[in-house]
């Protein structure tokens, strides 16, 4: 299989990995004393153990990644994260590793902890033939903008554009298969997804766009602050919008064949983008509705949205 995938999400893994070490820190003195008495040697500290177990390099661009690539082997999914959000060093090394995975192992899907409509702007730019980005709305302008609207991501985006440029002369379907795609799997930009669905329907089915606009209208009062939606639901003064937004997704799926029949490759891409945005609105409505009264389940809802979106991307690329 010549397609590979990379998911930019392992922060939770890092936290779980180090929790046992942190949890035993309080008793480290007693354990060290016992070990020293038994062996006659002072045991290594936690920082020394981490240092001895890590691979060292002095420069990101010249770091030898052959050992890492060998350990990755034929893995279908590779998870890359960072110990802190927004640190340039982590972002630059993550980009370097991703470039190696693309060039040496044929990975061609990047899925990041960012919102679908924002990442779609990047995806269209790096896969298109225009040299200059034409964004209707500035991507990553909402929370958490600092995670993606930074110099490290911009530089990596330019690299992806240059890499995909080699496929511009191939046919549309073949170019799509061979070029690298950039997708967001997070849930926060629900209103950006609403606009994307309405714009798509307005272009392809104006009557259906009017229906969807009415159904999404119940969410519009909280566009500036989606978290307020959960608050008014707790007050019991409004009926939630779950049925209405899910109906938009259902109607969209019923007309998939109709919407994808003209220019098959192009229309299928446009439909896939619209469907994912409609699904995100459905999941986002539930997420924001239960934000303040179902804390035990709220993280699961976000993670399930990410996992479901990843599955949809893999299925779309024929890797189910």
Phi and psi in degrees as GROMACS dihedral restraints (atoms count N, CA, C in turn):
[ dihedral_restraints ]
;  ai    aj    ak    al  type     phi  dphi    fc
    3     4     5     6     1   -97.5    20    10
    4     5     6     7     1     5.0    20    10
    6     7     8     9     1  -105.5    20    10
    7     8     9    10     1   138.5    20    10
    9    10    11    12     1  -130.1    20    10
   10    11    12    13     1   166.2    20    10
   12    13    14    15     1  -137.6    20    10
   13    14    15    16     1   148.5    20    10
   15    16    17    18     1  -134.7    20    10
   16    17    18    19     1   124.4    20    10
   18    19    20    21     1  -108.7    20    10
   19    20    21    22     1   124.2    20    10
   21    22    23    24     1   -89.7    20    10
   22    23    24    25     1    72.9    20    10
   24    25    26    27     1  -163.1    20    10
   25    26    27    28     1    98.6    20    10
   27    28    29    30     1  -146.7    20    10
   28    29    30    31     1    20.3    20    10
   30    31    32    33     1   -59.8    20    10
   31    32    33    34     1   -41.9    20    10
   33    34    35    36     1   -61.5    20    10
   34    35    36    37     1   -39.5    20    10
   36    37    38    39     1   -60.7    20    10
   37    38    39    40     1   -42.1    20    10
   39    40    41    42     1   -61.5    20    10
   40    41    42    43     1   -42.9    20    10
   42    43    44    45     1   -64.3    20    10
   43    44    45    46     1   -44.0    20    10
   45    46    47    48     1   -66.0    20    10
   46    47    48    49     1   -36.7    20    10
   48    49    50    51     1   -62.5    20    10
   49    50    51    52     1   -39.3    20    10
   51    52    53    54     1   -95.1    20    10
   52    53    54    55     1    -7.7    20    10
   54    55    56    57     1   -58.0    20    10
   55    56    57    58     1   -47.9    20    10
   57    58    59    60     1   -60.4    20    10
   58    59    60    61     1   -35.9    20    10
   60    61    62    63     1   -66.9    20    10
   61    62    63    64     1   -41.2    20    10
   63    64    65    66     1   -69.0    20    10
   64    65    66    67     1   -37.7    20    10
   66    67    68    69     1   -65.4    20    10
   67    68    69    70     1   -28.5    20    10
   69    70    71    72     1   -93.8    20    10
   70    71    72    73     1     2.7    20    10
   72    73    74    75     1   -63.4    20    10
   73    74    75    76     1   -34.7    20    10
   75    76    77    78     1   -63.5    20    10
   76    77    78    79     1   -33.0    20    10
   78    79    80    81     1   -98.0    20    10
   79    80    81    82     1    14.3    20    10
   81    82    83    84     1   -65.0    20    10
   82    83    84    85     1   -34.6    20    10
   84    85    86    87     1   -62.3    20    10
   85    86    87    88     1   -45.0    20    10
   87    88    89    90     1   -65.1    20    10
   88    89    90    91     1   -43.5    20    10
   90    91    92    93     1   -63.9    20    10
   91    92    93    94     1   -40.9    20    10
   93    94    95    96     1   -63.4    20    10
   94    95    96    97     1   -41.3    20    10
   96    97    98    99     1   -62.9    20    10
   97    98    99   100     1   -41.8    20    10
   99   100   101   102     1   -65.2    20    10
  100   101   102   103     1   -44.7    20    10
  102   103   104   105     1   -64.1    20    10
  103   104   105   106     1   -39.3    20    10
  105   106   107   108     1   -66.8    20    10
  106   107   108   109     1   -38.3    20    10
  108   109   110   111     1   -66.6    20    10
  109   110   111   112     1   -37.3    20    10
  111   112   113   114     1   -77.0    20    10
  112   113   114   115     1   -37.1    20    10
  114   115   116   117     1  -105.0    20    10
  115   116   117   118     1   -19.0    20    10
  117   118   119   120     1    78.4    20    10
  118   119   120   121     1     6.5    20    10
  120   121   122   123     1  -124.0    20    10
  121   122   123   124     1   146.6    20    10
  123   124   125   126     1   -75.8    20    10
  124   125   126   127     1   122.4    20    10
  126   127   128   129     1   -68.3    20    10
  127   128   129   130     1   153.6    20    10
  129   130   131   132     1   -65.9    20    10
  130   131   132   133     1   149.4    20    10
  132   133   134   135     1   -77.5    20    10
  133   134   135   136     1   169.3    20    10
  135   136   137   138     1   -60.4    20    10
  136   137   138   139     1   -43.2    20    10
  138   139   140   141     1   -64.8    20    10
  139   140   141   142     1   -35.2    20    10
  141   142   143   144     1   -68.3    20    10
  142   143   144   145     1   -39.6    20    10
  144   145   146   147     1   -62.3    20    10
  145   146   147   148     1   -43.5    20    10
  147   148   149   150     1   -62.5    20    10
  148   149   150   151     1   -43.1    20    10
  150   151   152   153     1   -62.4    20    10
  151   152   153   154     1   -44.9    20    10
  153   154   155   156     1   -69.0    20    10
  154   155   156   157     1   -23.8    20    10
  156   157   158   159     1   -94.6    20    10
  157   158   159   160     1     0.2    20    10
  159   160   161   162     1  -108.7    20    10
  160   161   162   163     1   161.1    20    10
  162   163   164   165     1   -99.7    20    10
  163   164   165   166     1   129.8    20    10
  165   166   167   168     1  -102.7    20    10
  166   167   168   169     1   147.2    20    10
  168   169   170   171     1  -150.8    20    10
  169   170   171   172     1   157.3    20    10
  171   172   173   174     1  -103.9    20    10
  172   173   174   175     1   -18.3    20    10
  174   175   176   177     1  -145.7    20    10
  175   176   177   178     1   134.2    20    10
  177   178   179   180     1   -63.0    20    10
  178   179   180   181     1   -44.1    20    10
  180   181   182   183     1   -70.3    20    10
  181   182   183   184     1   -27.9    20    10
  183   184   185   186     1  -102.7    20    10
  184   185   186   187     1     0.7    20    10
  186   187   188   189     1   -59.9    20    10
  187   188   189   190     1   137.7    20    10
  189   190   191   192     1   -82.5    20    10
  190   191   192   193     1   113.9    20    10
  192   193   194   195     1  -104.4    20    10
  193   194   195   196     1    10.3    20    10
  195   196   197   198     1   -61.4    20    10
  196   197   198   199     1   -39.9    20    10
  198   199   200   201     1   -63.7    20    10
  199   200   201   202     1   -41.5    20    10
  201   202   203   204     1   -64.1    20    10
  202   203   204   205     1   -45.5    20    10
  204   205   206   207     1   -63.6    20    10
  205   206   207   208     1   -34.9    20    10
  207   208   209   210     1   -66.9    20    10
  208   209   210   211     1   -40.7    20    10
  210   211   212   213     1   -67.9    20    10
  211   212   213   214     1   -34.3    20    10
  213   214   215   216     1   -64.6    20    10
  214   215   216   217     1   -38.1    20    10
  216   217   218   219     1    58.7    20    10
  217   218   219   220     1  -130.6    20    10
  219   220   221   222     1   -99.4    20    10
  220   221   222   223     1    25.9    20    10
  222   223   224   225     1   -56.9    20    10
  223   224   225   226     1   139.8    20    10
  225   226   227   228     1   -82.7    20    10
  226   227   228   229     1   -33.5    20    10
  228   229   230   231     1  -124.8    20    10
  229   230   231   232     1   135.7    20    10
  231   232   233   234     1  -125.4    20    10
  232   233   234   235     1   126.6    20    10
  234   235   236   237     1  -101.9    20    10
  235   236   237   238     1   123.7    20    10
  237   238   239   240     1  -124.3    20    10
  238   239   240   241     1   131.5    20    10
  240   241   242   243     1  -134.2    20    10
  241   242   243   244     1  -154.8    20    10
  243   244   245   246     1  -152.8    20    10
  244   245   246   247     1   150.5    20    10
  246   247   248   249     1   -74.0    20    10
  247   248   249   250     1   -25.1    20    10
  249   250   251   252     1  -139.4    20    10
  250   251   252   253     1   141.4    20    10
  252   253   254   255     1   -77.0    20    10
  253   254   255   256     1   124.9    20    10
  255   256   257   258     1   100.7    20    10
  256   257   258   259     1    -2.4    20    10
  258   259   260   261     1   -80.7    20    10
  259   260   261   262     1   123.8    20    10
  261   262   263   264     1   -58.7    20    10
  262   263   264   265     1   -38.1    20    10
  264   265   266   267     1   -60.9    20    10
  265   266   267   268     1   -42.5    20    10
  267   268   269   270     1   -66.5    20    10
  268   269   270   271     1   -43.4    20    10
  270   271   272   273     1   -63.5    20    10
  271   272   273   274     1   -42.4    20    10
  273   274   275   276     1   -67.9    20    10
  274   275   276   277     1   -40.1    20    10
  276   277   278   279     1   -69.2    20    10
  277   278   279   280     1   -37.1    20    10
  279   280   281   282     1   -63.5    20    10
  280   281   282   283     1   -40.1    20    10
  282   283   284   285     1   -65.4    20    10
  283   284   285   286     1   -40.0    20    10
  285   286   287   288     1   -62.8    20    10
  286   287   288   289     1   -45.9    20    10
  288   289   290   291     1   -61.8    20    10
  289   290   291   292     1   -42.0    20    10
  291   292   293   294     1   -64.3    20    10
  292   293   294   295     1   -39.7    20    10
  294   295   296   297     1   -60.7    20    10
  295   296   297   298     1   -40.4    20    10
  297   298   299   300     1   -64.5    20    10
  298   299   300   301     1   -41.1    20    10
  300   301   302   303     1   -64.8    20    10
  301   302   303   304     1   -37.2    20    10
  303   304   305   306     1   -69.9    20    10
  304   305   306   307     1   -48.4    20    10
  306   307   308   309     1   -77.5    20    10
  307   308   309   310     1   -34.9    20    10
  309   310   311   312     1  -103.5    20    10
  310   311   312   313     1   -19.8    20    10
  312   313   314   315     1  -126.0    20    10
  313   314   315   316     1     2.8    20    10
  315   316   317   318     1    76.1    20    10
  316   317   318   319     1    18.4    20    10
  318   319   320   321     1   -65.1    20    10
  319   320   321   322     1   140.4    20    10
  321   322   323   324     1  -140.5    20    10
  322   323   324   325     1    17.3    20    10
  324   325   326   327     1  -131.8    20    10
  325   326   327   328     1   127.7    20    10
  327   328   329   330     1  -117.8    20    10
  328   329   330   331     1   119.6    20    10
  330   331   332   333     1  -117.3    20    10
  331   332   333   334     1   121.8    20    10
  333   334   335   336     1  -119.4    20    10
  334   335   336   337     1   160.7    20    10
  336   337   338   339     1   -77.7    20    10
  337   338   339   340     1    63.8    20    10
  339   340   341   342     1  -140.5    20    10
  340   341   342   343     1   168.2    20    10
  342   343   344   345     1   -79.3    20    10
  343   344   345   346     1   145.2    20    10
  345   346   347   348     1   -57.0    20    10
  346   347   348   349     1   -52.3    20    10
  348   349   350   351     1   -62.7    20    10
  349   350   351   352     1   -34.5    20    10
  351   352   353   354     1   -68.5    20    10
  352   353   354   355     1   -47.2    20    10
  354   355   356   357     1   -66.1    20    10
  355   356   357   358     1   -29.2    20    10
  357   358   359   360     1   -61.2    20    10
  358   359   360   361     1   -37.1    20    10
  360   361   362   363     1   -59.5    20    10
  361   362   363   364     1   -42.0    20    10
  363   364   365   366     1   -67.8    20    10
  364   365   366   367     1   -41.3    20    10
  366   367   368   369     1   -60.9    20    10
  367   368   369   370     1   -45.7    20    10
  369   370   371   372     1   -64.2    20    10
  370   371   372   373     1   -36.4    20    10
  372   373   374   375     1   -68.4    20    10
  373   374   375   376     1   -49.5    20    10
  375   376   377   378     1   -71.9    20    10
  376   377   378   379     1   -21.3    20    10
  378   379   380   381     1   -98.2    20    10
  379   380   381   382     1   -11.5    20    10
  381   382   383   384     1   -85.0    20    10
  382   383   384   385     1   177.0    20    10
  384   385   386   387     1   -99.4    20    10
  385   386   387   388     1   -10.1    20    10
  387   388   389   390     1   -73.4    20    10
  388   389   390   391     1   135.1    20    10
  390   391   392   393     1   -77.4    20    10
  391   392   393   394     1   -23.5    20    10
  393   394   395   396     1  -109.9    20    10
  394   395   396   397     1   136.9    20    10
  396   397   398   399     1   -67.6    20    10
  397   398   399   400     1   141.3    20    10
  399   400   401   402     1  -122.5    20    10
  400   401   402   403     1    81.9    20    10
  402   403   404   405     1   -92.0    20    10
  403   404   405   406     1   125.2    20    10
  405   406   407   408     1   -67.5    20    10
  406   407   408   409     1   -42.5    20    10
  408   409   410   411     1  -124.9    20    10
  409   410   411   412     1   140.6    20    10
  411   412   413   414     1   -64.1    20    10
  412   413   414   415     1   120.0    20    10
  414   415   416   417     1   -70.5    20    10
  415   416   417   418     1   151.5    20    10
  417   418   419   420     1    60.0    20    10
  418   419   420   421     1    36.7    20    10
  420   421   422   423     1   -90.3    20    10
  421   422   423   424     1   -13.1    20    10
  423   424   425   426     1  -101.4    20    10
  424   425   426   427     1  -174.8    20    10
  426   427   428   429     1   -63.1    20    10
  427   428   429   430     1   136.4    20    10
  429   430   431   432     1   -98.5    20    10
  430   431   432   433     1    96.9    20    10
  432   433   434   435     1   -59.1    20    10
  433   434   435   436     1   -36.3    20    10
  435   436   437   438     1   -66.5    20    10
  436   437   438   439     1   -17.6    20    10
  438   439   440   441     1   -72.3    20    10
  439   440   441   442     1   -30.3    20    10
  441   442   443   444     1  -126.9    20    10
  442   443   444   445     1   -27.2    20    10
  444   445   446   447     1   -86.7    20    10
  445   446   447   448     1    70.7    20    10
  447   448   449   450     1  -143.4    20    10
  448   449   450   451     1   169.0    20    10
  450   451   452   453     1   -64.7    20    10
  451   452   453   454     1   -36.6    20    10
  453   454   455   456     1   -62.0    20    10
  454   455   456   457     1   -43.6    20    10
  456   457   458   459     1   -69.9    20    10
  457   458   459   460     1   -38.3    20    10
  459   460   461   462     1   -60.7    20    10
  460   461   462   463     1   -46.2    20    10
  462   463   464   465     1   -62.0    20    10
  463   464   465   466     1   -40.9    20    10
  465   466   467   468     1   -66.7    20    10
  466   467   468   469     1   -37.2    20    10
  468   469   470   471     1   -60.9    20    10
  469   470   471   472     1   -42.8    20    10
  471   472   473   474     1   -63.4    20    10
  472   473   474   475     1   -38.2    20    10
  474   475   476   477     1   -63.4    20    10
  475   476   477   478     1   -43.5    20    10
  477   478   479   480     1   -61.8    20    10
  478   479   480   481     1   -40.2    20    10
  480   481   482   483     1   -61.4    20    10
  481   482   483   484     1   -45.5    20    10
  483   484   485   486     1   -64.6    20    10
  484   485   486   487     1   -40.3    20    10
  486   487   488   489     1   -63.5    20    10
  487   488   489   490     1   -45.2    20    10
  489   490   491   492     1   -70.8    20    10
  490   491   492   493     1   -18.0    20    10
  492   493   494   495     1   -58.7    20    10
  493   494   495   496     1   -29.6    20    10
  495   496   497   498     1   -66.2    20    10
  496   497   498   499     1   -15.8    20    10
  498   499   500   501     1  -102.2    20    10
  499   500   501   502     1     3.9    20    10
  501   502   503   504     1   -63.9    20    10
  502   503   504   505     1   -27.9    20    10
  504   505   506   507     1   -83.4    20    10
  505   506   507   508     1    -7.5    20    10
  507   508   509   510     1   -84.5    20    10
  508   509   510   511     1   166.2    20    10
  510   511   512   513     1   -63.9    20    10
  511   512   513   514     1   157.8    20    10
  513   514   515   516     1   -54.4    20    10
  514   515   516   517     1   -48.7    20    10
  516   517   518   519     1   -64.6    20    10
  517   518   519   520     1   -44.2    20    10
  519   520   521   522     1   -66.9    20    10
  520   521   522   523     1   -38.2    20    10
  522   523   524   525     1   -62.7    20    10
  523   524   525   526     1   -41.0    20    10
  525   526   527   528     1   -63.1    20    10
  526   527   528   529     1   -40.1    20    10
  528   529   530   531     1   -68.8    20    10
  529   530   531   532     1   -35.4    20    10
  531   532   533   534     1   -93.5    20    10
  532   533   534   535     1   -25.0    20    10
  534   535   536   537     1   -77.7    20    10
  535   536   537   538     1   164.4    20    10
  537   538   539   540     1   -92.0    20    10
  538   539   540   541     1   132.3    20    10
  540   541   542   543     1  -104.3    20    10
  541   542   543   544     1   154.4    20    10
  543   544   545   546     1  -129.0    20    10
  544   545   546   547     1   117.3    20    10
  546   547   548   549     1  -128.0    20    10
  547   548   549   550     1   150.4    20    10
  549   550   551   552     1  -107.6    20    10
  550   551   552   553     1   141.5    20    10
  552   553   554   555     1  -122.4    20    10
  553   554   555   556     1    11.2    20    10
  555   556   557   558     1   -91.3    20    10
  556   557   558   559     1  -177.9    20    10
  558   559   560   561     1  -123.4    20    10
  559   560   561   562     1    -5.4    20    10
  561   562   563   564     1   -72.4    20    10
  562   563   564   565     1   -37.5    20    10
  564   565   566   567     1   -85.0    20    10
  565   566   567   568     1    62.3    20    10
  567   568   569   570     1   -63.0    20    10
  568   569   570   571     1   -37.4    20    10
  570   571   572   573     1   -76.8    20    10
  571   572   573   574     1   -27.5    20    10
  573   574   575   576     1   -65.1    20    10
  574   575   576   577     1   -36.5    20    10
  576   577   578   579     1   -69.5    20    10
  577   578   579   580     1   -36.6    20    10
  579   580   581   582     1   -59.2    20    10
  580   581   582   583     1   -47.8    20    10
  582   583   584   585     1   -61.2    20    10
  583   584   585   586     1   -38.9    20    10
  585   586   587   588     1   -64.9    20    10
  586   587   588   589     1   -42.2    20    10
  588   589   590   591     1   -64.4    20    10
  589   590   591   592     1   -45.6    20    10
  591   592   593   594     1   -64.5    20    10
  592   593   594   595     1   -40.1    20    10
  594   595   596   597     1   -63.8    20    10
  595   596   597   598     1   -40.6    20    10
  597   598   599   600     1   -64.0    20    10
  598   599   600   601     1   -48.5    20    10
  600   601   602   603     1   -67.0    20    10
  601   602   603   604     1   -36.4    20    10
  603   604   605   606     1   -60.5    20    10
  604   605   606   607     1   -33.2    20    10
  606   607   608   609     1   -79.8    20    10
  607   608   609   610     1   -35.2    20    10
  609   610   611   612     1  -106.6    20    10
  610   611   612   613     1   -25.9    20    10
  612   613   614   615     1  -156.3    20    10
  613   614   615   616     1    79.9    20    10
  615   616   617   618     1   -56.5    20    10
  616   617   618   619     1   -36.3    20    10
  618   619   620   621     1   -64.4    20    10
  619   620   621   622     1   -42.5    20    10
  621   622   623   624     1   -67.0    20    10
  622   623   624   625     1   -31.1    20    10
  624   625   626   627     1   -63.7    20    10
  625   626   627   628     1   -39.3    20    10
  627   628   629   630     1   -63.4    20    10
  628   629   630   631     1   -40.4    20    10
  630   631   632   633     1   -65.0    20    10
  631   632   633   634     1   -46.5    20    10
  633   634   635   636     1   -64.2    20    10
  634   635   636   637     1   -38.0    20    10
  636   637   638   639     1   -61.7    20    10
  637   638   639   640     1   -40.0    20    10
  639   640   641   642     1   -67.2    20    10
  640   641   642   643     1   -41.8    20    10
  642   643   644   645     1   -68.0    20    10
  643   644   645   646     1   -39.2    20    10
  645   646   647   648     1   -75.3    20    10
  646   647   648   649     1   -12.5    20    10
  648   649   650   651     1   -59.6    20    10
  649   650   651   652     1   -26.7    20    10
  651   652   653   654     1   -69.4    20    10
  652   653   654   655     1   -16.3    20    10
  654   655   656   657     1   -94.3    20    10
  655   656   657   658     1   -16.9    20    10
  657   658   659   660     1   -58.6    20    10
  658   659   660   661     1   -35.6    20    10
  660   661   662   663     1   -58.2    20    10
  661   662   663   664     1   -20.1    20    10
  663   664   665   666     1  -112.1    20    10
  664   665   666   667     1    22.4    20    10
  666   667   668   669     1   -61.3    20    10
  667   668   669   670     1   -37.2    20    10
  669   670   671   672     1   -73.8    20    10
  670   671   672   673     1   -27.6    20    10
  672   673   674   675     1  -147.4    20    10
  673   674   675   676     1    85.4    20    10
  675   676   677   678     1   -58.3    20    10
  676   677   678   679     1   -27.9    20    10
  678   679   680   681     1   -63.6    20    10
  679   680   681   682     1   -22.5    20    10
  681   682   683   684     1   -67.2    20    10
  682   683   684   685     1   -23.3    20    10
  684   685   686   687     1   -59.6    20    10
  685   686   687   688     1   -42.2    20    10
  687   688   689   690     1   -62.6    20    10
  688   689   690   691     1   -38.6    20    10
  690   691   692   693     1   -63.8    20    10
  691   692   693   694     1   -46.1    20    10
  693   694   695   696     1   -70.1    20    10
  694   695   696   697     1   -27.2    20    10
  696   697   698   699     1   -67.0    20    10
  697   698   699   700     1   -36.6    20    10
  699   700   701   702     1   -66.2    20    10
  700   701   702   703     1   -32.5    20    10
  702   703   704   705     1   -71.2    20    10
  703   704   705   706     1   -18.7    20    10
  705   706   707   708     1    75.0    20    10
  706   707   708   709     1    17.7    20    10
  708   709   710   711     1   -89.5    20    10
  709   710   711   712     1   -15.6    20    10
  711   712   713   714     1  -131.0    20    10
  712   713   714   715     1   149.6    20    10
  714   715   716   717     1   -85.2    20    10
  715   716   717   718     1   136.0    20    10
  717   718   719   720     1   -69.2    20    10
  718   719   720   721     1   163.4    20    10
  720   721   722   723     1   -96.5    20    10
  721   722   723   724     1    11.0    20    10
  723   724   725   726     1   -56.0    20    10
  724   725   726   727     1   -45.4    20    10
  726   727   728   729     1   -65.0    20    10
  727   728   729   730     1   -44.0    20    10
  729   730   731   732     1   -64.2    20    10
  730   731   732   733     1   -46.0    20    10
  732   733   734   735     1   -71.9    20    10
  733   734   735   736     1   -32.5    20    10
  735   736   737   738     1   -68.9    20    10
  736   737   738   739     1   -31.9    20    10
  738   739   740   741     1   -63.7    20    10
  739   740   741   742     1   -34.5    20    10
  741   742   743   744     1   -62.3    20    10
  742   743   744   745     1   -44.9    20    10
  744   745   746   747     1   -62.9    20    10
  745   746   747   748     1   -43.0    20    10
  747   748   749   750     1   -62.8    20    10
  748   749   750   751     1   -45.6    20    10
  750   751   752   753     1   -63.9    20    10
  751   752   753   754     1   -37.5    20    10
  753   754   755   756     1   -62.6    20    10
  754   755   756   757     1   -42.6    20    10
  756   757   758   759     1   -69.0    20    10
  757   758   759   760     1   -33.5    20    10
  759   760   761   762     1   -64.4    20    10
  760   761   762   763     1   -29.0    20    10
  762   763   764   765     1  -104.1    20    10
  763   764   765   766     1    19.7    20    10
  765   766   767   768     1   -56.7    20    10
  766   767   768   769     1   -48.8    20    10
  768   769   770   771     1   -62.0    20    10
  769   770   771   772     1   -40.4    20    10
  771   772   773   774     1   -64.6    20    10
  772   773   774   775     1   -41.8    20    10
  774   775   776   777     1   -76.4    20    10
  775   776   777   778     1   -15.8    20    10
  777   778   779   780     1  -111.4    20    10
  778   779   780   781     1    16.9    20    10
  780   781   782   783     1   -97.3    20    10
  781   782   783   784     1   -12.3    20    10
  783   784   785   786     1   -81.3    20    10
  784   785   786   787     1   -79.8    20    10
  786   787   788   789     1  -104.0    20    10
  787   788   789   790     1    97.1    20    10
  789   790   791   792     1   -54.2    20    10
  790   791   792   793     1   -52.6    20    10
  792   793   794   795     1   -65.7    20    10
  793   794   795   796     1   -49.0    20    10
  795   796   797   798     1   -65.0    20    10
  796   797   798   799     1   -45.8    20    10
  798   799   800   801     1   -68.2    20    10
  799   800   801   802     1   -33.0    20    10
  801   802   803   804     1   -66.3    20    10
  802   803   804   805     1   -38.7    20    10
  804   805   806   807     1   -64.5    20    10
  805   806   807   808     1   -44.7    20    10
  807   808   809   810     1   -64.2    20    10
  808   809   810   811     1   -41.4    20    10
  810   811   812   813     1   -64.6    20    10
  811   812   813   814     1   -45.6    20    10
  813   814   815   816     1   -57.1    20    10
  814   815   816   817     1   -43.5    20    10
  816   817   818   819     1   -62.6    20    10
  817   818   819   820     1   -43.6    20    10
  819   820   821   822     1   -65.6    20    10
  820   821   822   823     1   -41.7    20    10
  822   823   824   825     1   -63.3    20    10
  823   824   825   826     1   -42.7    20    10
  825   826   827   828     1   -64.9    20    10
  826   827   828   829     1   -37.6    20    10
  828   829   830   831     1   -65.5    20    10
  829   830   831   832     1   -41.3    20    10
  831   832   833   834     1   -65.1    20    10
  832   833   834   835     1   -38.3    20    10
  834   835   836   837     1   -66.9    20    10
  835   836   837   838     1   -38.5    20    10
  837   838   839   840     1   -63.3    20    10
  838   839   840   841     1   -38.2    20    10
  840   841   842   843     1   -62.9    20    10
  841   842   843   844     1   -42.0    20    10
  843   844   845   846     1   -61.1    20    10
  844   845   846   847     1   -48.2    20    10
  846   847   848   849     1   -69.1    20    10
  847   848   849   850     1   -36.6    20    10
  849   850   851   852     1   -66.5    20    10
  850   851   852   853     1   -38.0    20    10
  852   853   854   855     1   -60.1    20    10
  853   854   855   856     1   -44.9    20    10
  855   856   857   858     1   -65.3    20    10
  856   857   858   859     1   -41.7    20    10
  858   859   860   861     1   -60.9    20    10
  859   860   861   862     1   -51.6    20    10
  861   862   863   864     1   -72.7    20    10
  862   863   864   865     1   -29.0    20    10
  864   865   866   867     1   -66.3    20    10
  865   866   867   868     1   -36.1    20    10
  867   868   869   870     1  -102.9    20    10
  868   869   870   871     1    14.3    20    10
  870   871   872   873     1   -57.9    20    10
  871   872   873   874     1   -38.4    20    10
  873   874   875   876     1  -109.0    20    10
  874   875   876   877     1    -3.8    20    10
  876   877   878   879     1  -125.1    20    10
  877   878   879   880     1     4.6    20    10
  879   880   881   882     1  -137.2    20    10
  880   881   882   883     1    55.9    20    10
  882   883   884   885     1   -62.2    20    10
  883   884   885   886     1   -27.9    20    10
  885   886   887   888     1   -68.7    20    10
  886   887   888   889     1   -22.8    20    10
  888   889   890   891     1  -112.2    20    10
  889   890   891   892     1    -9.1    20    10
  891   892   893   894     1   -64.6    20    10
  892   893   894   895     1   -39.3    20    10
  894   895   896   897     1   -66.9    20    10
  895   896   897   898     1   -37.6    20    10
  897   898   899   900     1   -61.8    20    10
  898   899   900   901     1   -38.6    20    10
  900   901   902   903     1   -62.5    20    10
  901   902   903   904     1   -43.7    20    10
  903   904   905   906     1   -66.1    20    10
  904   905   906   907     1   -44.0    20    10
  906   907   908   909     1   -65.7    20    10
  907   908   909   910     1   -38.2    20    10
  909   910   911   912     1   -64.7    20    10
  910   911   912   913     1   -37.0    20    10
  912   913   914   915     1   -63.2    20    10
  913   914   915   916     1   -43.4    20    10
  915   916   917   918     1   -62.7    20    10
  916   917   918   919     1   -46.0    20    10
  918   919   920   921     1   -65.5    20    10
  919   920   921   922     1   -42.9    20    10
  921   922   923   924     1   -63.6    20    10
  922   923   924   925     1   -38.5    20    10
  924   925   926   927     1   -66.2    20    10
  925   926   927   928     1   -41.5    20    10
  927   928   929   930     1   -60.4    20    10
  928   929   930   931     1   -44.3    20    10
  930   931   932   933     1   -60.1    20    10
  931   932   933   934     1   -40.2    20    10
  933   934   935   936     1   -64.0    20    10
  934   935   936   937     1   -40.2    20    10
  936   937   938   939     1   -63.7    20    10
  937   938   939   940     1   -45.4    20    10
  939   940   941   942     1   -62.7    20    10
  940   941   942   943     1   -43.1    20    10
  942   943   944   945     1   -62.4    20    10
  943   944   945   946     1   -40.5    20    10
  945   946   947   948     1   -64.4    20    10
  946   947   948   949     1   -33.4    20    10
  948   949   950   951     1   -90.8    20    10
  949   950   951   952     1     9.9    20    10
  951   952   953   954     1    73.9    20    10
  952   953   954   955     1    32.7    20    10
  954   955   956   957     1  -125.1    20    10
  955   956   957   958     1    36.4    20    10
